[in-house]
Amino acid sequence: MDATLLLERLGRQIEEMRKSRGLTQVQLAYQSGMTRQKLAEVEKGSPTVAVNFYAKVLAALNAEIKVVSARRPTFEELREVFQ
């Protein structure tokens, strides 16, 4: 499994959790001790963002990572590959 795809999935899950809790990027960034721009990079699953930033956001959301067996990419995830 590609590490970039894993980070993109994690970023998407973080974004969904933020939205489900009714938080804006500005609010969650403040709670996480980072800028809104850095949070946006986390939510995009940027591989250039240090894992520490992902951990800060997860801590602010009172969430954790659960390691599960990999699944195949969805069509939506593959769409960008074939464009």
C-alpha positions as CSV (number, residue, x, y, z in Angstrom):
1,M,0.0,0.0,0.0
2,D,1.3,3.4,-0.9
3,A,2.1,5.6,2.1
4,T,0.7,8.7,0.3
5,L,-2.6,7.0,0.0
6,L,-2.6,6.1,3.7
7,L,-1.9,9.8,4.6
8,E,-4.7,11.0,2.3
9,R,-7.1,8.6,4.0
10,L,-6.0,9.7,7.4
11,G,-6.4,13.4,6.4
12,R,-9.9,12.7,5.0
13,Q,-10.9,11.0,8.3
14,I,-9.6,13.9,10.3
15,E,-11.6,16.3,8.2
16,E,-14.8,14.3,8.5
17,M,-14.3,14.1,12.3
18,R,-13.8,17.8,12.5
19,K,-16.9,18.6,10.5
20,S,-19.0,16.0,12.4
21,R,-18.1,17.9,15.6
22,G,-19.1,21.2,14.0
23,L,-15.6,22.7,14.1
24,T,-14.1,25.0,11.6
25,Q,-10.5,24.6,10.5
26,V,-9.7,27.8,12.4
27,Q,-11.2,26.4,15.7
28,L,-9.4,23.0,15.4
29,A,-6.1,24.6,14.4
30,Y,-6.3,26.8,17.5
31,Q,-7.1,23.8,19.7
32,S,-4.2,21.9,18.1
33,G,-1.7,24.7,18.5
34,M,-1.0,25.2,14.8
35,T,-2.0,27.4,11.9
36,R,-5.1,26.9,9.8
37,Q,-2.8,26.4,6.8
38,K,-1.0,23.6,8.5
39,L,-4.3,21.9,9.5
40,A,-5.4,22.2,5.8
41,E,-2.2,20.3,4.8
42,V,-3.0,17.6,7.4
43,E,-6.5,17.3,6.1
44,K,-5.1,16.9,2.6
45,G,-2.8,14.1,3.8
46,S,0.3,16.0,2.9
47,P,3.4,13.7,3.1
48,T,5.6,16.8,3.9
49,V,3.8,17.4,7.2
50,A,5.6,15.9,10.2
51,V,3.7,13.1,12.0
52,N,3.7,15.3,15.1
53,F,1.1,17.6,13.5
54,Y,-1.2,14.6,12.7
55,A,-0.8,13.6,16.4
56,K,-1.6,17.1,17.7
57,V,-4.8,17.2,15.6
58,L,-5.9,13.7,16.8
59,A,-5.2,14.7,20.4
60,A,-7.3,17.9,20.0
61,L,-10.1,15.7,18.6
62,N,-9.7,13.2,21.5
63,A,-9.2,10.5,18.8
64,E,-6.6,7.8,18.2
65,I,-5.4,5.7,15.2
66,K,-6.5,2.1,14.9
67,V,-4.3,0.0,12.7
68,V,-6.4,-2.3,10.5
69,S,-5.6,-4.5,7.4
70,A,-5.3,-2.4,4.2
71,R,-8.1,-2.3,1.8
72,R,-8.0,-1.7,-1.9
73,P,-8.2,1.9,-3.1
74,T,-11.7,3.1,-4.1
75,F,-12.5,4.3,-7.7
76,E,-12.6,7.8,-6.4
77,E,-9.1,7.4,-5.0
78,L,-7.9,6.0,-8.3
79,R,-9.6,8.6,-10.5
80,E,-6.8,11.1,-10.0
81,V,-4.3,8.4,-11.2
82,F,-6.0,8.0,-14.6
83,Q,-6.7,11.7,-15.3
